Amino acid sequence: MLSLLDLDVLAIRAVLARPVDGESFLLVLWVLGSLLAVAYLGYRTVGAFTLAYWVDRDGVTLVWGPTRQIVPMGQIQRIQRGTAGPALNRAYPWHWPYRYRRRMVCADVPVLNSYATRSPVEQVILVTAGDCYGLSPADPERFLAALQARYALGAARPLRAELRRPPFWTWGLWRDLAALALIGLGLLGVLILFGALCFRFPALSSDLPLHFDVAGIPDRIAPKSGLFALPIIGLATWGFNLLAGIFMYRRVQQGGAYLLWVGALVVEGIAGLALFNLMRW
């Protein structure tokens, strides 16, 4: 994460030291993308350092970052010491640096939801009628003894198996493909506006007509940097409509949210037509 941030600092310095052009746009795009990577790595790292297992007479709670997986004691059918072999599905780069925290498929365990820092062969596996849960306690024997002792006490209150996540993660918006497509298209439109202007910027005249009268004759000449007002308008509209749309979506007014996000696309389209027309001068 620190390495990526160091590269971002170098990229920002390079952008500030060079004229506006296509390469400066690509450097800014790199910074934005790397910040997303830093945030994701930070999330995975927090999960690695907060991994814990809470055991009481009602069940086992698997803690990973801000999430809580509840495994009721009455639903544990058996406890298995490791799998017969390693996971059949491989880890991908986005599982780094915590490659055992993922869903795995093993030969003798069809679906293993692993909350562990060791391979499935070394895990303590809680087998239920649904998923199986892989754990890697620091002291497996002590953990099993504690689990057995609390199981003998009997459950004090019934629990149901559930994954508790922050409210932000449970929004229906994340499962609405149409909404996500509109938001993504709006962001893509903003990037196209800025990218097209940056790549064309070095070839433009230092002063350009930025306004025309009713007869189509230029009545305002200004520095070409004034063209950035159009992408900025597109960005501001997309950002405002994004937040307002999310607010309306959360108030179960999906139609109004869709209109706001479509409206941002319309504004970006108008700004794009004006921008490409002015860049021909």
C-alpha positions as CSV (number, residue, x, y, z in Angstrom):
1,M,0.0,0.0,0.0
2,L,2.8,2.4,0.9
3,S,4.6,1.5,-2.4
4,L,1.4,2.4,-4.4
5,L,1.1,5.7,-2.5
6,D,4.7,6.5,-3.2
7,L,4.1,5.9,-6.9
8,D,1.0,8.1,-6.7
9,V,3.1,11.0,-5.3
10,L,5.6,10.6,-8.1
11,A,2.7,10.6,-10.6
12,I,1.1,13.7,-9.2
13,R,4.5,15.5,-9.2
14,A,4.9,14.5,-12.9
15,V,1.5,15.8,-13.7
16,L,2.1,19.2,-12.0
17,A,5.5,19.5,-13.8
18,R,4.3,18.9,-17.3
19,P,1.8,20.6,-19.7
20,V,-1.7,19.2,-20.0
21,D,-1.7,16.3,-22.5
22,G,-2.7,12.7,-22.9
23,E,0.1,11.4,-20.8
24,S,-1.0,13.7,-17.9
25,F,-4.5,12.3,-18.2
26,L,-3.2,8.7,-18.1
27,L,-1.1,9.5,-15.0
28,V,-4.2,10.9,-13.2
29,L,-6.1,7.8,-14.2
30,W,-3.4,5.7,-12.8
31,V,-3.6,7.6,-9.5
32,L,-7.4,7.1,-9.3
33,G,-7.1,3.4,-10.0
34,S,-4.3,2.8,-7.6
35,L,-6.2,4.5,-4.8
36,L,-9.0,2.0,-5.3
37,A,-6.3,-0.8,-5.1
38,V,-5.0,0.8,-1.9
39,A,-8.5,0.8,-0.4
40,Y,-9.1,-2.8,-1.3
41,L,-5.7,-3.9,0.0
42,G,-6.4,-2.0,3.2
43,Y,-9.7,-3.8,3.6
44,R,-8.0,-7.2,3.2
45,T,-5.3,-6.2,5.6
46,V,-7.8,-5.1,8.3
47,G,-9.6,-8.4,7.8
48,A,-6.3,-10.3,8.3
49,F,-5.4,-8.5,11.6
50,T,-9.0,-8.7,13.0
51,L,-9.6,-12.4,12.3
52,A,-11.1,-14.0,15.5
53,Y,-13.4,-16.7,16.7
54,W,-15.9,-16.1,19.5
55,V,-17.4,-19.2,21.1
56,D,-20.4,-19.3,23.5
57,R,-23.1,-21.8,24.3
58,D,-25.3,-20.5,21.5
59,G,-22.8,-20.7,18.6
60,V,-19.6,-19.7,17.0
61,T,-19.0,-16.2,15.6
62,L,-16.4,-15.8,12.9
63,V,-15.1,-12.2,12.9
64,W,-13.4,-10.8,9.8
65,G,-13.0,-7.1,9.5
66,P,-16.5,-5.5,9.8
67,T,-18.3,-8.8,9.1
68,R,-19.7,-11.4,11.5
69,Q,-20.6,-14.9,10.4
70,I,-22.9,-16.6,12.9
71,V,-22.7,-20.4,13.1
72,P,-25.4,-21.7,15.5
73,M,-24.2,-24.5,17.9
74,G,-27.3,-26.6,17.1
75,Q,-26.5,-26.6,13.3
76,I,-22.9,-28.0,13.7
77,Q,-23.3,-31.6,12.6
78,R,-19.6,-32.5,13.1
79,I,-16.1,-31.2,13.4
80,Q,-13.5,-32.3,10.8
81,R,-9.8,-31.9,11.2
82,G,-8.6,-30.8,7.8
83,T,-9.6,-31.9,4.3
84,A,-8.3,-34.8,2.4
85,G,-6.4,-32.5,0.0
86,P,-5.9,-28.9,-1.0
87,A,-8.5,-26.7,-2.5
88,L,-9.4,-27.6,-6.1
89,N,-10.1,-23.9,-7.1
90,R,-7.0,-21.8,-7.1
91,A,-6.5,-18.4,-5.4
92,Y,-6.6,-15.3,-7.6
93,P,-4.5,-12.2,-7.3
94,W,-7.3,-10.2,-5.6
95,H,-7.2,-12.8,-2.7
96,W,-3.7,-11.5,-1.8
97,P,-2.4,-11.1,0.9
98,Y,-4.9,-13.4,2.6
99,R,-5.4,-16.2,0.1
100,Y,-7.1,-18.6,2.5
101,R,-10.0,-16.2,3.2
102,R,-12.3,-17.3,0.4
103,R,-14.8,-19.9,-0.6
104,M,-13.1,-23.1,-1.6
105,V,-14.0,-26.4,-3.2
106,C,-12.3,-29.5,-1.8
107,A,-12.6,-33.2,-2.7
108,D,-14.4,-34.2,0.5
109,V,-16.0,-30.7,1.3
110,P,-18.0,-29.3,-1.5
111,V,-18.2,-25.7,-0.3
112,L,-15.7,-24.5,2.3
113,N,-16.2,-21.0,3.5
114,S,-12.7,-20.4,4.8
115,Y,-11.9,-18.0,7.6
116,A,-8.4,-19.2,8.1
117,T,-4.7,-18.4,7.7
118,R,-3.7,-22.0,6.9
119,S,-4.5,-24.3,4.0
120,P,-7.6,-26.5,4.2
121,V,-5.5,-29.5,5.1
122,E,-4.6,-27.9,8.4
123,Q,-8.0,-26.3,9.3
124,V,-10.6,-27.1,11.8
125,I,-13.8,-27.4,9.8
126,L,-17.3,-26.9,11.2
127,V,-19.7,-28.9,9.0
128,T,-23.3,-27.8,8.8
129,A,-26.2,-28.8,6.6
130,G,-25.4,-25.7,4.4
131,D,-21.8,-24.4,4.2
132,C,-18.8,-25.7,5.9
133,Y,-16.6,-23.2,7.8
134,G,-12.8,-23.5,7.9
135,L,-11.0,-22.1,11.0
136,S,-7.3,-21.9,12.0
137,P,-7.2,-21.4,15.8
138,A,-3.8,-20.7,17.3
139,D,-4.4,-23.7,19.6
140,P,-6.7,-26.2,17.9
141,E,-7.0,-28.5,20.9
142,R,-7.9,-25.8,23.3
143,F,-10.4,-24.4,20.8
144,L,-12.1,-27.8,20.4
145,A,-12.2,-28.3,24.2
146,A,-13.8,-24.8,24.6
147,L,-16.3,-25.6,21.9
148,Q,-17.2,-29.0,23.4
149,A,-17.6,-27.5,26.9
150,R,-20.1,-24.9,25.6
151,Y,-21.9,-27.4,23.5
152,A,-22.5,-29.5,26.6
153,L,-24.1,-26.5,28.4
154,G,-26.9,-26.4,25.7
155,A,-28.0,-23.3,23.8
156,A,-29.5,-20.5,25.9
157,R,-31.3,-18.9,22.9
158,P,-31.9,-20.0,19.4
159,L,-29.7,-18.5,16.7
160,R,-29.9,-18.6,12.9
161,A,-27.0,-18.9,10.6
162,E,-26.4,-15.4,9.1
163,L,-23.7,-13.2,7.8
164,R,-23.9,-9.8,9.5
165,R,-22.4,-7.0,7.5
166,P,-22.4,-3.2,7.8
167,P,-25.7,-1.6,6.6
168,F,-23.8,0.0,3.7
169,W,-23.1,-3.4,2.2
170,T,-26.6,-4.6,2.4
171,W,-28.1,-1.9,0.1
172,G,-30.3,-3.2,-2.7
173,L,-28.5,-0.8,-5.0
174,W,-25.5,-3.2,-5.2
175,R,-27.7,-5.9,-6.7
176,D,-29.5,-3.6,-9.2
177,L,-27.6,-4.1,-12.4
178,A,-29.5,-1.3,-14.3
179,A,-28.6,1.3,-11.6
180,L,-25.0,0.2,-11.5
181,A,-24.8,0.4,-15.3
182,L,-26.2,4.0,-15.3
183,I,-23.8,5.1,-12.6
184,G,-20.9,3.4,-14.4
185,L,-21.8,4.9,-17.8
186,G,-21.9,8.4,-16.1
187,L,-18.5,7.9,-14.7
188,L,-17.2,6.7,-18.1
189,G,-18.7,9.7,-19.8
190,V,-16.8,12.1,-17.4
191,L,-13.6,10.2,-18.1
192,I,-14.2,10.5,-21.9
193,L,-14.7,14.2,-21.7
194,F,-11.5,14.8,-19.7
195,G,-9.5,12.3,-21.7
196,A,-10.6,13.7,-25.1
197,L,-9.8,17.3,-24.1
198,C,-6.4,16.3,-22.6
199,F,-5.3,14.4,-25.7
200,R,-6.4,17.2,-28.0
201,F,-5.2,20.1,-25.7
202,P,-1.6,20.4,-27.0
203,A,-2.8,20.9,-30.6
204,L,-5.4,23.6,-29.8
205,S,-4.7,27.3,-30.4
206,S,-3.9,29.3,-27.2
207,D,-7.1,31.3,-27.6
208,L,-10.4,29.9,-28.7
209,P,-14.0,31.1,-29.3
210,L,-16.0,29.9,-26.3
211,H,-19.3,31.6,-27.1
212,F,-21.3,32.4,-30.2
213,D,-24.2,34.8,-30.9
214,V,-27.4,33.9,-32.5
215,A,-25.8,34.3,-36.0
216,G,-23.1,31.7,-35.1
217,I,-20.4,34.4,-34.9
218,P,-17.9,34.1,-32.0
219,D,-18.5,36.8,-29.5
220,R,-16.1,35.7,-26.7
221,I,-12.5,34.6,-27.2
222,A,-10.7,33.2,-24.2
223,P,-7.7,30.9,-23.3
224,K,-8.2,27.3,-24.3
225,S,-8.1,26.3,-20.6
226,G,-11.6,27.6,-20.4
227,L,-12.7,24.4,-22.2
228,F,-12.2,22.4,-19.0
229,A,-15.4,24.1,-17.7
230,L,-17.4,21.6,-19.8
231,P,-15.9,18.4,-18.4
232,I,-16.1,20.0,-14.9
233,I,-19.8,20.6,-15.5
234,G,-20.3,17.0,-16.5
235,L,-18.4,15.8,-13.4
236,A,-20.3,18.1,-11.0
237,T,-23.6,17.0,-12.5
238,W,-22.7,13.3,-12.2
239,G,-21.5,13.7,-8.6
240,F,-24.6,15.6,-7.5
241,N,-27.0,13.3,-9.3
242,L,-25.2,10.3,-8.0
243,L,-25.7,11.3,-4.4
244,A,-29.2,12.6,-4.9
245,G,-30.1,9.4,-6.7
246,I,-28.7,7.2,-3.9
247,F,-30.8,9.2,-1.4
248,M,-33.9,8.7,-3.5
249,Y,-33.1,5.0,-4.1
250,R,-32.8,4.5,-0.3
251,R,-36.2,6.1,0.1
252,V,-37.7,3.5,-2.3
253,Q,-38.0,6.0,-5.1
254,Q,-36.1,4.0,-7.8
255,G,-37.8,5.8,-10.7
256,G,-36.6,9.2,-9.5
257,A,-33.1,7.8,-9.0
258,Y,-33.0,6.4,-12.5
259,L,-34.1,9.8,-13.9
260,L,-31.4,11.6,-12.1
261,W,-28.7,9.2,-13.4
262,V,-30.1,9.4,-16.9
263,G,-30.2,13.2,-16.6
264,A,-26.5,13.2,-15.8
265,L,-25.8,11.2,-19.0
266,V,-27.9,13.7,-21.0
267,V,-25.9,16.7,-19.5
268,E,-22.6,14.9,-20.3
269,G,-23.8,14.3,-23.8
270,I,-24.6,18.0,-24.3
271,A,-21.3,19.0,-22.8
272,G,-19.5,16.5,-25.0
273,L,-21.2,17.9,-28.2
274,A,-20.2,21.4,-27.2
275,L,-16.7,20.4,-26.3
276,F,-16.0,18.5,-29.5
277,N,-17.5,21.4,-31.6
278,L,-15.2,23.9,-29.8
279,M,-12.1,21.7,-30.2
280,R,-12.4,21.9,-34.0
281,W,-11.5,25.6,-34.0
